[in-house]
Amino acid sequence: MPFVQAYTRSSGYCIGGANWTVSYKGHRTAFISTSAINTCLHPQEYDASCVSEAQAIVYCDVQEVVEMGEAENAQVVQRVNQLCSTAIATIKQRGRVMLIGEPYGVTQDVLQAVIENCMAMNVPLPQVVVVSSVGERTLQYGNIMGEWLCASKQALLYLPEYPFLDKELRLKNHLHFVPSLTALSRINIPQGSWFVVVPPSDTQTIDHFLRQWTDDAKTCSTADRAAMSGMAKFSVLIHEDDTRRAQSLVDRLSATTELTYCPVSRRFTPHTVEQSLRSAERAQHVVVPSHVHAYLRSSASNTASDWEFALSEYSHLSAAVVTLDTDRHLPLSIQGQLTEEMRAQKRQHSLVEGRLLLDAGGIRLVPVVKESAKPGSPPLVSAVDVPRWSADELASELGAVGVVATADQESVRVSVPGGSAVIRVESGRWMVDCSSPSAQWVVFDSLKRLLKA
């Protein structure tokens, strides 16, 4: 649409990871997706301009566990090094490695570091198997989309030598992408050391490899078993930064095998959200998850009086209603009515005052009659009587169409997603007061359906 513009800014989490800025009539709203302030090997660094330019900011993905702090980036590097060291030690012993993590972000960094170290130490390269429907595309896009790479990787794109590891692995037939476990059974992969990448949600593939490798360890040669090498040696590494999902996976797997769990928490934490808000120079409204809202309210470095914007919260499967100082949209029929009145009065602006009335199946605007109006003057909008239900009958009819409604003497209270409404009788007609525009349309749509029935 010509009056809506969308911009992308690097989120710093992985290659191609972006935050969105949507501009509408000069008003900018920023949607902060999975983001990371820490620097790592591949992705372009987090671009803070999306926060500094926006009037409204919505944080969509923030870690629930508050940890780290000022040394956050150092701990990320330390944990990535720990994953790499464990993997390299296993491969040097001709063992097999399973890295549980999404095929982007930290996984790409760990994979490249492991392969580069193997080449530098003249260790035989493992067979790299990525079990994912998007694994091959993420690696391809990471190599051709230079604008999403960090500065050092962008500089390598202009050298005659290919700067990434997958070319040599492909030439040596050491890189295999399979969309699923079923597809893996149909291809022939040489024996030896394996480096397998599996997403944490693919529990079927994880269980398959653990069961197969455990059986192999029991039937391997006595020498390998004594030296804990070859078929007897395998390592399971988990770096998933979704701590809840990772912990449940660790609890389930630790009973059957030894594993190394290094939560490389690169996503925004409540602490880093607080840091990023320091650059929110134009913000009027900020919407954050409930756990972040509680952290910011209790933070010693910030109080509500320090912020120049309104802070709102949301939780899973709930909506946050934010009132912005922008234009309101009325139904086309009412817009036409007001336009005719303004033309008759030769005016370019009109102050809308009145009630929205469900009248004969249509929504009409009944203007407020001013005290200065002449007594006995005809109303601008004629009204038609609607069926004369009692409050109990109307509540029962609304309940039949799935609307939560309760009768209270001469009025009916309605609860709908996004707000509430009160329907009451005035001068023999039903008048509707809604708490929000979204509630207004749900209530009027339900009433219109009742009238048609």
C-alpha positions in Angstrom: 0.0 0.0 0.0 1.4 3.4 -0.9 0.7 4.9 2.5 2.4 2.1 4.5 6.1 1.5 4.5 8.1 -1.3 6.1 11.8 -1.3 6.9 14.1 -4.1 8.2 17.0 -3.6 10.6 19.4 -6.3 11.6 18.5 -8.1 14.9 22.0 -9.4 15.5 20.8 -12.9 16.3 21.4 -14.8 13.1 22.1 -14.2 9.4 18.9 -12.7 8.0 17.4 -12.0 11.4 15.6 -8.7 11.3 13.5 -6.3 13.3 10.7 -4.5 11.5 9.7 -0.8 11.5 6.3 0.0 10.0 5.6 3.6 9.1 2.1 4.8 8.6 1.3 8.5 8.1 4.6 9.5 9.7 4.0 7.3 12.8 6.6 4.5 13.2 6.0 1.3 15.1 9.0 -1.0 15.8 8.5 -4.8 16.2 11.6 -6.2 18.0 11.8 -9.9 17.1 14.4 -12.5 18.3 17.4 -10.1 18.9 20.8 -10.1 20.5 23.2 -7.3 21.5 26.1 -9.7 21.8 28.5 -10.0 18.9 29.4 -13.4 17.4 31.0 -14.8 14.3 28.5 -14.4 11.5 25.5 -12.1 11.8 25.6 -8.3 11.4 25.4 -6.5 14.7 22.1 -5.4 16.2 20.8 -2.1 14.7 19.4 0.1 17.4 18.0 2.7 15.0 14.7 0.8 14.9 14.2 1.7 18.6 15.4 5.3 18.4 13.2 6.2 15.4 9.9 4.6 16.6 7.0 6.2 18.5 5.6 2.8 19.5 7.8 -0.2 20.3 6.7 -3.8 20.7 9.1 -6.4 22.1 8.0 -9.8 20.7 10.6 -12.3 22.0 12.4 -11.9 25.3 14.0 -14.6 27.5 12.1 -15.3 30.7 15.2 -16.1 32.8 17.1 -13.1 34.0 20.8 -13.9 34.0 24.3 -12.7 33.0 24.5 -8.9 33.0 27.5 -6.7 32.2 29.7 -9.7 31.2 27.0 -11.1 29.0 29.1 -11.1 25.7 32.1 -12.7 27.4 30.0 -15.5 28.7 28.5 -16.1 25.3 32.1 -16.5 23.8 33.1 -18.7 26.7 30.2 -21.1 26.2 30.6 -21.2 22.4 34.3 -22.1 23.0 33.2 -24.9 25.5 30.9 -26.4 22.9 33.7 -26.3 20.2 36.3 -27.8 22.6 34.0 -30.7 23.5 33.2 -31.4 19.8 36.8 -31.2 18.6 38.0 -33.5 21.4 35.4 -36.1 20.4 36.2 -35.9 16.7 39.9 -36.3 17.5 39.0 -39.6 19.1 37.1 -40.7 15.9 33.9 -40.3 17.8 30.5 -38.8 16.8 28.9 -35.5 17.8 25.2 -34.5 17.9 24.6 -30.8 18.3 21.0 -30.0 19.3 20.1 -26.5 18.1 18.4 -24.7 15.2 20.5 -24.7 12.0 21.3 -21.0 12.2 22.8 -18.5 14.6 25.1 -20.2 17.2 25.0 -23.5 15.3 26.6 -21.9 12.2 29.3 -20.3 14.4 30.1 -23.6 16.2 30.1 -25.6 13.0 32.5 -23.3 11.3 34.8 -23.1 14.3 34.9 -26.9 14.7 35.7 -27.5 11.0 38.4 -24.8 10.8 40.1 -26.2 13.9 40.0 -29.7 12.4 41.6 -28.4 9.2 44.3 -26.5 11.2 45.2 -29.6 13.3 45.0 -32.1 10.3 42.3 -34.0 12.0 40.1 -36.1 9.6 37.0 -34.1 8.7 33.7 -35.6 10.1 30.6 -36.2 8.0 28.5 -33.2 8.6 24.8 -34.1 8.6 22.1 -31.4 9.0 18.6 -32.9 9.6 16.4 -29.9 8.9 14.0 -28.7 6.2 15.5 -25.3 6.2 19.2 -26.1 7.0 20.5 -25.9 3.4 18.7 -22.7 2.6 20.0 -20.9 5.8 23.6 -21.8 4.8 23.1 -20.7 1.2 21.5 -17.4 2.1 24.2 -16.8 4.7 26.8 -17.0 2.0 25.1 -14.8 -0.7 23.4 -12.2 1.5 26.4 -10.1 2.3 24.4 -7.2 3.9 23.4 -9.6 6.7 27.0 -10.6 7.6 29.3 -9.0 10.1 31.9 -6.6 8.8 34.8 -9.1 8.9 32.7 -11.7 6.9 31.6 -9.0 4.4 35.2 -8.2 3.7 35.9 -11.9 2.8 33.2 -11.9 0.2 35.4 -9.8 -2.1 38.4 -12.1 -2.0 39.0 -14.6 -4.8 39.0 -17.5 -2.3 35.6 -18.7 -1.1 35.3 -17.6 2.5 33.0 -20.2 4.0 33.5 -23.8 5.0 30.7 -25.5 3.0 32.5 -25.4 -0.4 35.4 -27.6 0.7 33.0 -29.9 2.6 30.8 -30.3 -0.5 33.8 -31.0 -2.7 35.0 -33.7 -0.4 31.4 -35.1 0.0 31.4 -34.3 3.7 28.3 -32.1 3.9 24.8 -33.6 3.8 21.5 -31.9 4.2 18.4 -34.1 4.8 14.9 -32.7 5.5 13.9 -35.6 7.8 15.0 -38.8 9.4 13.1 -40.7 6.7 15.1 -39.0 3.9 18.4 -39.8 5.9 17.7 -43.6 5.5 17.6 -43.2 1.7 21.1 -41.8 1.3 24.5 -43.5 1.7 26.8 -41.6 4.1 30.4 -43.0 4.7 31.2 -44.4 8.1 33.5 -42.7 10.6 33.1 -39.5 12.6 29.8 -37.8 12.3 28.8 -34.2 13.2 25.0 -34.2 13.3 22.9 -31.1 13.7 19.3 -31.6 14.9 16.7 -29.0 15.9 15.5 -29.4 19.5 11.9 -29.9 18.4 12.8 -33.0 16.4 12.7 -35.5 19.3 12.2 -38.4 16.9 15.6 -37.9 15.2 17.3 -37.2 18.5 16.0 -40.4 20.0 17.0 -42.4 16.9 20.7 -41.3 17.0 21.0 -41.8 20.8 19.5 -45.3 20.5 21.7 -46.3 17.6 24.9 -44.8 19.0 24.3 -46.4 22.4 23.8 -49.8 20.8 27.0 -49.3 18.7 29.0 -48.4 21.9 27.9 -51.7 23.5 29.1 -53.8 20.4 32.3 -51.9 19.6 35.8 -53.4 19.9 37.4 -53.9 23.3 40.2 -51.5 22.4 37.8 -48.7 21.5 35.8 -49.3 24.6 38.8 -49.2 26.8 40.1 -46.0 25.1 36.6 -44.5 24.8 37.2 -43.8 21.1 35.7 -44.7 17.8 32.2 -46.2 18.0 32.3 -46.1 21.8 32.7 -42.4 22.0 29.9 -39.9 21.2 29.0 -36.5 22.6 25.6 -34.8 22.8 25.8 -30.9 22.9 22.8 -28.7 23.6 23.0 -24.9 23.2 19.3 -24.1 22.9 18.7 -20.6 24.4 15.0 -21.3 25.1 15.8 -22.4 28.7 12.4 -24.0 29.4 12.5 -26.2 26.3 16.2 -27.0 26.8 15.8 -27.9 30.4 13.0 -30.4 29.7 15.2 -31.9 27.0 18.1 -32.2 29.4 16.0 -33.8 32.0 14.7 -36.4 29.5 18.1 -37.2 28.0 20.4 -37.1 31.0 18.9 -40.3 32.4 20.2 -42.3 29.4 23.4 -40.6 28.2 26.0 -38.0 29.2 25.5 -34.6 27.6 27.0 -31.1 27.6 24.5 -28.4 28.1 25.8 -24.9 27.4 22.8 -22.4 27.2 24.2 -19.8 24.8 21.6 -17.2 25.7 21.9 -14.7 22.9 18.2 -13.5 23.0 17.2 -10.3 24.7 16.8 -10.6 28.4 14.8 -8.1 30.6 18.2 -6.5 31.4 19.1 -6.0 27.7 15.6 -4.7 27.0 16.2 -2.0 29.7 19.5 -1.2 28.0 17.9 -0.9 24.5 15.2 1.5 25.9 17.9 4.1 26.7 18.0 4.9 23.0 14.2 5.2 22.7 14.2 8.9 22.2 10.9 9.3 20.4 8.9 6.6 22.0 5.4 7.3 23.3 4.3 3.7 23.9 6.3 0.6 24.7 4.6 -2.9 24.9 6.6 -5.7 26.6 5.8 -9.2 27.9 4.5 -9.5 31.4 7.8 -10.8 32.9 9.7 -7.9 31.4 7.1 -5.4 32.7 7.6 -6.8 36.2 11.4 -6.6 35.9 11.3 -3.0 34.6 8.9 -1.9 37.3 11.1 -3.4 40.1 14.5 -2.4 38.6 16.5 -0.1 40.8 17.9 1.9 37.9 14.5 2.8 36.5 11.2 4.0 38.0 8.0 4.9 36.2 8.7 8.6 36.6 11.9 8.2 34.6 10.2 7.2 31.4 8.7 9.6 29.0 6.6 6.9 27.4 3.6 4.8 28.5 4.7 1.2 29.4 2.1 -1.6 28.7 2.3 -5.3 29.1 0.9 -8.4 27.4 0.9 -12.1 28.2 0.4 -15.2 26.1 -2.9 -15.3 24.1 -4.0 -11.8 25.4 -4.3 -8.5 23.6 -2.8 -5.2 24.7 -4.9 -2.1 23.7 -2.8 1.0 23.2 -4.5 4.4 22.6 -2.4 6.3 20.0 -2.9 10.0 19.1 -3.9 9.2 15.5 -7.0 9.5 13.4 -10.0 7.3 14.1 -11.8 5.4 11.4 -15.6 5.5 11.2 -17.9 3.3 9.1 -18.2 4.5 5.5 -21.9 5.3 5.9 -21.2 7.6 8.9 -18.3 9.2 7.0 -20.6 10.0 4.1 -23.2 11.5 6.5 -20.6 13.7 8.2 -19.2 14.8 4.8 -22.6 15.9 3.6 -23.2 17.9 6.8 -19.7 19.6 6.5 -20.4 20.5 2.8 -23.7 22.0 3.8 -22.0 24.1 6.5 -19.0 24.9 4.3 -16.6 23.5 6.8 -13.4 21.4 6.4 -13.4 19.9 9.9 -16.1 18.4 12.1 -16.1 17.4 15.7 -17.8 14.0 16.0 -20.1 13.8 19.1 -22.9 11.3 19.5 -23.8 7.7 20.0 -23.5 4.8 17.7 -26.9 3.1 17.4 -27.8 -0.3 15.9 -30.8 0.8 13.8 -32.7 -1.6 11.6 -29.6 -3.8 11.0 -27.3 -0.8 10.3 -25.0 1.3 12.4 -26.1 4.9 12.6 -24.6 8.0 14.4 -27.1 9.9 16.6 -25.5 13.3 17.2 -25.6 14.9 20.7 -28.3 17.5 20.8 -26.8 20.8 22.0 -28.6 22.9 24.6 -28.7 25.8 22.2 -30.7 23.8 19.7 -34.2 25.0 19.1 -36.8 23.0 21.0 -38.9 20.7 18.8 -36.4 20.6 16.0 -36.4 17.3 14.1 -33.5 14.9 14.9 -30.8 14.6 12.2 -31.0 10.8 12.2 -34.3 9.0 12.4 -34.5 5.8 14.4 -36.5 2.6 14.0 -37.6 0.5 16.8 -35.8 -2.8 17.3 -37.4 -5.9 18.7 -38.5 -5.3 22.3 -36.6 -7.9 24.1 -36.2 -7.8 27.8 -32.6 -7.6 29.3 -32.8 -11.4 30.2 -34.0 -12.3 26.7 -31.3 -10.3 25.0 -28.6 -11.8 27.2 -30.0 -15.3 26.3 -30.0 -14.5 22.6 -26.4 -13.2 22.7 -25.3 -16.3 24.6 -26.8 -18.5 21.9 -24.4 -16.9 19.3 -21.4 -17.4 21.5 -21.2 -13.9 23.3 -20.6 -13.8 27.0 -23.5 -11.6 28.3 -25.2 -11.1 31.7 -28.4 -9.3 32.4 -28.5 -6.6 35.1 -32.0 -5.1 35.6 -32.5 -2.9 32.5 -29.1 -3.4 31.0 -26.9 -6.2 29.6 -23.2 -6.4 30.2 -21.1 -8.0 27.4 -17.5 -9.3 27.5 -15.7 -9.8 24.2 -12.0 -10.1 23.1 -10.5 -6.6 23.4 -13.0 -5.0 25.7 -16.5 -4.9 27.0 -19.9 -3.2 26.4 -23.1 -2.2 28.2 -26.4 -2.4 26.4 -29.3 -0.6 28.1 -32.8 0.6 27.3 -33.4 4.4 26.8 -36.7 5.7 25.6 -37.7 2.2 24.3 -34.5 1.7 22.3 -31.3 -0.2 23.0 -28.2 2.0 23.4 -24.7 0.5 23.3 -21.7 1.8 25.1 -18.4 0.1 24.2 -15.0 0.3 25.9 -13.0 0.0 22.7 -13.3 0.1 18.9 -12.6 -3.6 18.7 -15.3 -4.4 21.2 -17.7 -2.1 19.3 -17.4 -4.1 16.1 -17.8 -7.5 17.8 -20.9 -6.4 19.7 -22.6 -4.7 16.8 -21.8 -7.6 14.5 -23.5 -10.0 17.0 -26.5 -7.8 17.3 -26.9 -7.5 13.5 -26.8 -11.3 13.2 -29.6 -11.5 15.8 -31.7 -9.0 13.9 -31.3 -10.8 10.6 -32.2 -14.1 12.3 
